[in-house]
Structures are given as C-alpha cells and as structure tokens.
C-alpha cells in the first residue's frame, strides 16, 4: 500500500495509477475504465495509447469538485 501524506501531495503534481487510486479510494480496474472512456482527466506520457498514464492532482481535485453534488445531510 502506498502512503500518500498531505505533505507529499503538496510537492507532487503528477500521480501514477496506484497513487491516484489510493487518493480517490478507487481500484485500478475502475480507473483504467474511466481513462479509456475519457471520464477522468489524465495525461499520457509518450506516444500512442501505450504510454504511461499520469494524473495531475490539481485536475483531479477540480474534477471531484465538478462532479460533487451539493447534498448535505
């Protein structure tokens, strides 16, 4: 298990699939599906569809905000 601390996140802009999975509490299969469908913001390094996938933490936070309803109990 990867331990992501807030201090580490303050210095890191791009996360790999394992790190963003831990950050969002989502499994890799779901994340890969979201990437394939264009649901979650991501960056492909290199050329084509075989390059490593990275996630900008700032874009992920904005994506969460945009997809969060204002329901409060």
N, C-alpha and C positions, 0 to 999 in steps of 0.2 A: 504494500500500500504506500502511496506517495503522500507525504505530509506537506500540504500547502499551507504555509502560515501567511498571515496578512503582511508581515514584513517582507517575505519573499515575493508576494504578489505585487508589492509596491515597486519592486525593482525589475519585474519581469513583464514584458509586454505580450510576447507570444507564448502560447501554451501548446503542448502536444496533445494528442487524443487522450492519453491517460490522465494528464493534469486537468484538462477541461472536464473530463468525466468525473473526476473527484470534485472539482469545483461546483459542478451542477448536480452531482449525485445521480449521474446517468451512466448506463453501461455503454461499452464501446459499440456494440451492435446497433443500438439506437442512434448514437452519434453518427456512425457511418451512414446509416439510412438517411438521417437529416442532411448530411453533407451531399449525398447523392441526389436528393430531392431539392436541394437548394434552400432548405428551411432555416438552417443555422449559418450565420456568417463565418466564413473560413477563408484561408489563404492556401493555395497550393504552391509549394516551392518547386522549382524546376519546370520541366516542360511536360505537357500532356496530363493524363489522368493518373499517372503512376507516381507523381511527385509526392513527397511527404506533406501532410496536412498540418497546418498550424492555425491557432485561433487567437485573435487579438483580444485580450481581456477587456479592453475598453469597448470594443464592438459587442462582445458577449454581454456585458452589463447593459448596454443600450438595447440590445435585443430582448433581454429579460424585461427591462422597463416597458418596452413597446408591446410586449406580449403578456403583461400582467394586468388583470382587470382590477378595478378599484373596490372590490368586495372586501368589506371589513365586518367581522362578527361583532 
